[in-house]
Amino acid sequence: MILDQLTVSPAAFADRTGWEAKPEGLCKGDICVPAPEAVATDGQLDVQVLSQKLGMPLVSDSARGIHALGPEANGRSLTTAVAPELELPTLSADRNPFKLSALHGRKVLLVAWASW
């Protein structure tokens, strides 16, 4: 879920995630999570609280004012958006390995694929 602010309407949140704000908490099917602090006085939902209560990873780019809220991860979400050091062989003639740290300070999208 891509957001330009750290609040979201309950209707938009329900439409995009399946989690509904009810008097008993945030509910999806038979599961309800108590989260009274997630609802602000204006009725909007606090995305940071939603992230913590529902185990949904939240990544923010505060310089650009954009946020991404991922699906619930059942406790298996990443705690940081910092990638570990990766070193891969290159196909160049000198065969020097490529290190992910060479791109330090830049945003990087890693795409992995496997046939199984």
C-alpha positions in Angstrom: 0.0 0.0 0.0 1.7 3.2 -1.2 0.8 6.3 0.9 1.7 10.0 0.8 1.0 10.5 4.5 1.1 8.4 7.7 -2.7 8.3 8.1 -5.3 6.5 6.1 -9.1 6.3 6.1 -10.6 3.1 7.5 -12.5 2.5 4.3 -9.3 2.8 2.1 -7.4 0.6 4.5 -10.2 -2.1 4.4 -10.4 -1.9 0.6 -6.7 -2.4 0.1 -5.8 -4.8 2.9 -8.9 -6.6 4.1 -8.5 -5.3 7.7 -11.6 -3.5 8.9 -11.7 -1.0 11.9 -14.4 -2.2 14.2 -15.3 -1.4 17.8 -13.5 -4.5 19.0 -10.3 -3.7 17.0 -8.8 -4.2 13.6 -10.5 -7.3 12.1 -9.8 -9.6 9.2 -12.1 -12.6 9.0 -12.3 -14.2 12.5 -9.1 -12.5 13.7 -9.4 -9.2 15.6 -6.4 -7.2 17.0 -7.2 -4.6 19.8 -5.7 -1.3 18.6 -7.7 1.7 20.1 -4.6 3.9 19.7 -4.7 3.3 15.9 -7.8 5.5 15.5 -7.0 9.2 15.6 -9.5 11.8 16.8 -10.4 12.7 13.2 -11.3 9.0 12.5 -8.2 8.4 10.4 -6.0 5.4 11.1 -2.3 5.9 12.2 -0.2 3.9 9.8 2.7 3.5 12.2 0.5 2.0 14.8 -1.1 -0.3 12.2 2.4 -1.4 11.1 3.3 -2.4 14.7 0.0 -4.0 15.7 -0.6 -6.0 12.5 3.0 -6.9 11.7 3.0 -5.0 8.5 6.4 -3.7 7.4 6.5 0.0 6.9 9.2 1.7 4.8 9.3 5.5 4.5 11.2 8.0 2.4 10.7 11.1 4.4 12.6 13.3 2.0 10.0 12.6 -0.7 7.1 12.1 1.7 6.2 8.6 0.5 5.5 5.5 2.5 5.0 1.8 1.7 3.0 -0.4 4.0 3.5 -4.1 3.2 1.2 -7.0 3.9 1.0 -8.6 7.3 4.0 -10.9 7.7 3.0 -12.9 10.8 6.1 -11.8 12.7 8.5 -12.4 9.8 8.9 -8.9 8.5 12.3 -7.2 8.1 13.2 -4.8 10.8 15.2 -2.6 8.4 15.4 -1.8 4.7 19.2 -2.0 4.8 20.4 -4.9 2.7 23.3 -7.2 3.8 26.6 -7.1 2.0 26.2 -9.1 -1.2 29.1 -10.1 -3.5 28.3 -11.6 -6.9 30.6 -12.7 -9.8 30.5 -10.6 -12.9 30.6 -11.5 -16.5 33.2 -8.9 -17.4 36.7 -9.9 -18.7 38.5 -8.9 -15.4 36.1 -11.1 -13.4 36.2 -8.6 -10.4 33.3 -9.4 -8.1 30.4 -6.9 -7.8 29.7 -5.7 -4.2 26.3 -4.3 -3.3 28.1 -1.7 -1.1 29.4 -0.1 -4.3 25.9 1.4 -4.7 25.9 2.8 -1.1 23.6 5.8 -0.9 21.5 4.9 -3.9 18.1 3.1 -3.9 18.4 -0.4 -5.3 15.8 -2.9 -6.4 16.9 -6.5 -6.2 15.0 -9.0 -8.2 15.5 -12.7 -7.5 14.1 -15.6 -9.5 14.2 -19.3 -9.2 12.6 -22.0 -11.4 11.5 -24.2 -8.6 
